[in-house]
Amino acid sequence: ISAQQLGAYLLDRARARGARLLAARVDGVDIKNGAVEAVRLRGDGPERVLTGCFVNAAGPMLRQVGQMLGLELPVFSERHRKLAFEDRLGAIPRDAPMLILADPLDLPWSDEERELLAEDPQTRPLLETLPAGAHCRPEGHGASPWVLALWAYDAAPVPEVFPLPPDEQFPEVVMRGLAQLIPALEPYVARPPRPVVDGGYYTKTRENRPLIGPTAVRGAYLFGALSGYGVMAACGGAELLAAHIAGGPLPEYAAAFDLARYEDPAYRELLESWSDTGQL
């Protein structure tokens, strides 16, 4: 599924029902008597929109927008880059599924490479055992030669900075890792294809469950911390959020995504024993 095409489709559907898209930056949220009164904008269009309903769906900036409401949200962000390359050798069949390396990995460096990597504190961790999760899949339709590859071997909480800071080692590290899973990729280690590197942030909670629902500020709602499953969860999460806003019946699982879950002592105790979050 294409996230861009899905977003364009949903935006068209919303516009057909009267929605307007304003290209602006949210500068603040006015709160009166504990409830949302207006949103202040900077950009094209009005500078202040009177409203009793505000949804914080700011993606990687979820925490910062939450602070505009006086909320400290329990979220953090990890950098997740992705590598696209043309598989001119046909190493990965076009009908291949997503291929995932589920084991931690020690990359095969030469003695000279190990010496060079050890000299720089930024590259020294590449000499250690790297986490599981390198994965790839064919990209595009028909005879497209493109392959999409990902490996968050350096995932850790980081500040949200745009544009994403470069990582010159990323294409080589990903290719070396995937070559351990798919030996046919090995020639690309010595003669790498021209890489196209993109990426962004996975904003998440400690247990990797999203935040969907109301906040302590009346009229202010959350829809975020969708980590690495945003496209998969977006439509279902939006239905849940709409039920919260419209006062409709909520499904049994609604409380599992509500910010208020952190006020439950039993849930906080459960977090202490939480192990696998299922994150690649």
Backbone torsions as a table, in degrees:
resi	resn	phi	psi	omega
1	ILE	NA	142.7	178.2
2	SER	-94.9	119.8	178.9
3	ALA	-63.3	-37.8	-179.7
4	GLN	-64.6	-45.7	-178.6
5	GLN	-68.7	-36.8	176.5
6	LEU	-62.6	-44.5	179.3
7	GLY	-62.8	-41.8	179.2
8	ALA	-64.1	-39.6	179.2
9	TYR	-63.7	-46.6	-178.9
10	LEU	-66.0	-36.8	177.9
11	LEU	-64.8	-41.1	177.1
12	ASP	-61.5	-41.6	179.7
13	ARG	-64.2	-40.1	-179.5
14	ALA	-66.5	-43.0	179.2
15	ARG	-62.8	-35.8	179.4
16	ALA	-63.9	-19.9	179.9
17	ARG	-106.5	17.5	171.8
18	GLY	100.5	1.5	-179.6
19	ALA	-72.2	147.9	175.1
20	ARG	-119.5	141.0	177.3
21	LEU	-107.1	119.2	179.1
22	LEU	-104.6	128.2	175.8
23	ALA	-85.7	95.1	-174.8
24	ALA	-155.5	165.1	176.6
25	ARG	-105.8	135.6	176.3
26	VAL	-78.1	116.1	179.9
27	ASP	-93.5	-20.4	-179.2
28	GLY	175.1	166.6	177.9
29	VAL	-125.6	123.9	178.7
30	ASP	-85.0	128.9	-178.4
31	ILE	-120.8	133.0	179.1
32	LYS	-133.2	126.5	-179.7
33	ASN	54.9	39.5	175.6
34	GLY	76.7	13.4	-178.1
35	ALA	-133.2	152.4	177.2
36	VAL	-64.8	131.4	178.0
37	GLU	-114.2	-37.0	-177.2
38	ALA	-163.7	162.1	175.2
39	VAL	-119.7	130.1	179.2
40	ARG	-95.2	130.9	-174.7
41	LEU	-121.7	154.9	172.5
42	ARG	-131.3	115.5	-177.9
43	GLY	153.4	-155.7	178.7
44	ASP	-73.6	137.4	177.0
45	GLY	102.4	-162.0	-175.7
46	PRO	-66.7	149.9	178.4
47	GLU	-88.1	-19.1	-179.3
48	ARG	-145.6	126.5	-179.5
49	VAL	-112.8	117.7	176.5
50	LEU	-73.6	126.7	-179.0
51	THR	-161.6	150.8	174.3
52	GLY	-104.0	9.1	-176.9
53	CYS	-139.7	126.1	-179.9
54	PHE	-137.4	125.8	178.8
55	VAL	-107.8	120.1	174.5
56	ASN	-86.3	98.6	176.7
57	ALA	-124.3	49.2	-168.5
58	ALA	-87.1	11.9	176.2
59	GLY	58.9	-125.8	-179.3
60	PRO	-62.4	-18.9	180.0
61	MET	-97.1	18.9	-178.5
62	LEU	-56.3	-44.4	-177.0
63	ARG	-66.4	-43.5	-178.4
64	GLN	-66.0	-40.9	177.4
65	VAL	-68.7	-33.9	174.9
66	GLY	-59.3	-35.4	179.0
67	GLN	-65.9	-26.5	175.0
68	MET	-63.5	-23.8	179.1
69	LEU	-95.9	2.0	-176.8
70	GLY	79.4	21.5	-178.0
71	LEU	-110.0	139.2	171.3
72	GLU	-106.0	101.7	-174.4
73	LEU	-84.8	140.7	-176.6
74	PRO	-81.9	64.6	-178.0
75	VAL	-131.1	159.8	173.4
76	PHE	-148.5	168.7	-177.4
77	SER	-125.0	144.2	173.3
78	GLU	-117.0	145.7	172.5
79	ARG	-78.6	132.3	175.3
80	HIS	-132.6	109.0	178.2
81	ARG	-95.7	160.9	174.9
82	LYS	-136.7	147.7	-176.9
83	LEU	-116.9	127.9	172.8
84	ALA	-113.5	137.9	178.0
85	PHE	-150.2	156.6	177.6
86	GLU	-86.5	118.6	-178.3
87	ASP	-86.5	75.1	-176.9
88	ARG	-69.5	-18.9	178.6
89	LEU	-86.0	-8.0	-178.4
90	GLY	66.2	34.7	-177.1
91	ALA	-67.6	-30.4	-177.9
92	ILE	-116.5	115.8	-179.7
93	PRO	-57.6	147.7	-177.0
94	ARG	-67.0	-22.0	179.5
95	ASP	-97.4	13.9	180.0
96	ALA	-69.8	145.2	173.8
97	PRO	-79.1	-177.6	171.6
98	MET	-64.8	130.6	-177.6
99	LEU	-109.2	126.6	-172.9
100	ILE	-126.1	128.9	174.0
101	LEU	-88.4	109.7	-171.3
102	ALA	-93.1	7.7	-177.5
103	ASP	-114.9	145.7	169.0
104	PRO	-59.5	159.3	-169.0
105	LEU	-143.2	137.0	168.3
106	ASP	-104.0	118.0	-176.3
107	LEU	-74.9	142.9	-179.0
108	PRO	-82.5	95.0	176.8
109	TRP	-99.7	149.2	172.7
110	SER	-75.3	165.9	179.2
111	ASP	-59.6	-40.2	179.7
112	GLU	-66.1	-41.9	178.8
113	GLU	-65.1	-40.1	179.6
114	ARG	-62.6	-38.5	-179.9
115	GLU	-65.6	-42.4	179.3
116	LEU	-66.5	-43.2	-179.8
117	LEU	-64.8	-34.6	-177.7
118	ALA	-70.3	-20.2	-177.5
119	GLU	-74.0	-24.5	-174.7
120	ASP	-110.4	122.4	178.8
121	PRO	-57.8	-26.3	-179.0
122	GLN	-73.2	-30.9	-177.2
123	THR	-102.7	-11.3	-177.8
124	ARG	-57.6	-37.1	179.0
125	PRO	-60.8	-18.8	178.9
126	LEU	-68.9	-13.0	177.1
127	LEU	-84.8	-12.0	-179.7
128	GLU	-87.6	173.4	174.9
129	THR	-68.9	124.2	-177.5
130	LEU	-94.8	152.7	-173.6
131	PRO	-70.3	160.0	174.3
132	ALA	-65.7	165.8	171.7
133	GLY	120.8	-1.0	174.6
134	ALA	-60.7	132.2	-178.2
135	HIS	-151.4	159.0	-179.0
136	CYS	-155.0	165.3	176.9
137	ARG	-160.3	156.0	172.8
138	PRO	-62.6	147.0	-179.3
139	GLU	-124.5	136.1	179.0
140	GLY	96.7	179.2	-174.7
141	HIS	-110.1	159.5	173.1
142	GLY	60.1	-127.2	-175.5
143	ALA	-90.6	17.2	178.8
144	SER	-53.4	130.8	-179.6
145	PRO	-86.7	2.0	-170.7
146	TRP	-79.9	144.2	175.6
147	VAL	-127.4	139.7	177.3
148	LEU	-108.1	126.8	-176.5
149	ALA	-129.3	141.1	-178.6
150	LEU	-140.6	147.6	173.9
151	TRP	-163.8	108.3	179.9
152	ALA	-88.4	63.6	-175.9
153	TYR	-72.0	-15.2	-179.9
154	ASP	-116.5	27.0	-177.1
155	ALA	-61.6	124.8	177.9
156	ALA	-163.8	153.9	178.2
157	PRO	-59.1	129.9	-179.0
158	VAL	-139.5	158.4	173.0
159	PRO	-66.4	149.4	179.2
160	GLU	-83.7	107.0	-177.1
161	VAL	-121.6	135.1	178.0
162	PHE	-125.4	136.5	-5.0
163	PRO	-69.4	167.6	-178.6
164	LEU	-61.1	131.3	178.3
165	PRO	-60.0	141.8	-177.7
166	PRO	-71.3	154.4	173.9
167	ASP	-135.8	99.1	-173.8
168	GLU	-65.0	-25.8	-177.2
169	GLN	-83.1	-14.9	-170.6
170	PHE	-55.1	-51.4	-178.2
171	PRO	-58.0	-42.9	-178.3
172	GLU	-68.7	-42.2	-178.5
173	VAL	-62.9	-44.6	179.8
174	VAL	-62.6	-43.6	-179.3
175	MET	-65.3	-41.2	177.9
176	ARG	-63.5	-40.5	179.7
177	GLY	-66.0	-46.3	-178.3
178	LEU	-68.6	-27.2	178.1
179	ALA	-66.2	-21.1	174.9
180	GLN	-73.2	-26.6	177.7
181	LEU	-89.6	-38.0	-176.2
182	ILE	-126.1	91.8	-176.3
183	PRO	-56.9	-24.5	179.9
184	ALA	-64.7	-14.8	177.0
185	LEU	-83.4	-9.8	-174.8
186	GLU	-53.6	-41.4	179.2
187	PRO	-57.8	-25.6	179.7
188	TYR	-73.1	-15.7	177.4
189	VAL	-68.9	-44.1	179.9
190	ALA	-77.8	-38.4	-179.5
191	ARG	-127.6	80.2	-173.4
192	PRO	-69.1	144.2	172.2
193	PRO	-70.7	162.5	178.8
194	ARG	-64.8	120.5	-175.4
195	PRO	-86.9	149.5	168.8
196	VAL	-120.6	110.6	-175.2
197	VAL	-107.4	131.5	-180.0
198	ASP	-139.7	-176.7	176.2
199	GLY	154.2	-168.8	-178.4
200	GLY	-174.8	-147.8	-176.0
201	TYR	-120.3	141.2	167.3
202	TYR	-97.5	109.1	177.1
203	THR	-96.1	128.8	-166.9
204	LYS	-149.8	164.1	170.5
205	THR	-93.0	171.0	-178.2
206	ARG	-56.8	-40.0	-177.1
207	GLU	-95.2	3.2	176.6
208	ASN	67.6	28.4	169.9
209	ARG	-102.2	145.2	-178.1
210	PRO	-73.9	172.4	173.6
211	LEU	-112.4	111.1	-178.5
212	ILE	-137.7	113.4	178.4
213	GLY	144.5	-166.3	-174.7
214	PRO	-76.9	169.3	174.8
215	THR	-125.0	-177.0	178.2
216	ALA	-70.3	-16.0	176.8
217	VAL	-91.3	119.4	-178.1
218	ARG	-60.2	131.3	179.9
219	GLY	87.7	-4.4	178.7
220	ALA	-105.8	129.8	-175.4
221	TYR	-127.8	159.2	178.5
222	LEU	-116.2	141.7	169.3
223	PHE	-147.3	91.0	-175.1
224	GLY	-168.2	-167.8	-175.1
225	ALA	57.7	41.9	-179.9
226	LEU	-86.3	8.7	168.8
227	SER	50.8	-124.9	-178.9
228	GLY	-103.3	14.6	-176.9
229	TYR	-123.7	31.6	-174.8
230	GLY	-61.0	-48.2	-178.9
231	VAL	-63.3	-39.9	-177.9
232	MET	-68.2	-33.9	-174.3
233	ALA	-101.0	-7.2	-170.4
234	ALA	-59.8	-49.4	-174.5
235	CYS	-69.4	-44.0	177.5
236	GLY	-64.2	-41.0	177.9
237	GLY	-64.2	-36.3	179.0
238	ALA	-66.2	-37.3	176.6
239	GLU	-63.3	-41.3	178.4
240	LEU	-64.0	-44.6	179.2
241	LEU	-61.4	-42.5	179.5
242	ALA	-60.8	-37.2	178.3
243	ALA	-65.1	-39.6	176.3
244	HIS	-61.1	-48.7	-174.7
245	ILE	-67.0	-42.2	-176.0
246	ALA	-83.3	-5.9	-179.1
247	GLY	73.5	26.5	179.6
248	GLY	-82.8	176.3	177.9
249	PRO	-65.9	139.8	-178.0
250	LEU	-102.8	143.8	176.1
251	PRO	-70.2	163.7	-177.5
252	GLU	-60.1	-29.8	-175.1
253	TYR	-84.0	-1.8	-174.0
254	ALA	-56.5	-40.1	-177.2
255	ALA	-64.0	-24.9	-178.7
256	ALA	-67.8	-18.6	-178.1
257	PHE	-113.1	-0.2	-177.5
258	ASP	-78.6	139.1	177.4
259	LEU	-57.0	-29.4	-177.4
260	ALA	-66.0	-11.2	-179.4
261	ARG	-61.9	-26.1	-179.1
262	TYR	-75.4	-8.4	175.3
263	GLU	-86.4	-8.1	-178.2
264	ASP	-87.0	115.1	-179.7
265	PRO	-56.6	-36.1	179.6
266	ALA	-65.4	-37.8	179.3
267	TYR	-69.9	-40.2	178.3
268	ARG	-63.4	-36.5	177.0
269	GLU	-66.7	-39.0	177.9
270	LEU	-61.4	-37.0	-179.4
271	LEU	-60.5	-33.0	-177.7
272	GLU	-66.0	-23.8	180.0
273	SER	-107.7	7.9	-179.4
274	TRP	-68.5	132.2	-177.5
275	SER	-114.4	-89.5	-174.5
276	ASP	-78.8	125.2	178.2
277	THR	-94.8	-4.6	178.8
278	GLY	75.5	15.3	-174.8
279	GLN	-89.5	131.0	170.5
280	LEU	-82.5	NA	NA
